[in-house]
Amino acid sequence: MLNKIEQWIDQTNMEYKEQRICCSQFFGEFEGFYPLAFLKKAYFVIVDEIPKPDFPELRQMGLGDFIDMDIENITYKNTYYVLPHIASDLCVHFHGLVHVAQWT
């Protein structure tokens, strides 16, 4: 199951590759917290709906509440996804980058 989820994550990140925005634009705001080299490898995507894997196996494992939960952002590897109404909130980006760091 983990391999299937990882493949889904990689495919999702590839599907949104052209829409990604590089986080290096936050270097001035986050200087001292995140190095520029890290920010250059981190991205965010503004989406109308947060992508989440919806496999029957996940629901069978009891993760249906996660799949159905209304969330405003999520991080997959070096890319985090945010809804438009929070896309200009620097706190959201700072937090998303914490999760990018956790993936590495």
BELPE-V417606 format. One record per run of one state. SS is the DSSP state (H for helix, E for strand, - for the rest). FROM is the first residue (numbers start at 1). LEN is the number of residues. Records with the same first field share a line. If there is no record, write none. Layout:
SS=FROM-LEN / FROM-LEN
This chain:
-=1-1 / 16-1 / 20-1 / 31-5 / 40-3 / 48-8 / 61-3 / 69-4 / 77-2 / 87-3 / 104-1
H=2-14 / 17-3 / 23-8 / 36-4 / 56-5 / 64-5 / 84-3 / 90-14
E=21-2 / 43-5 / 73-4 / 79-5
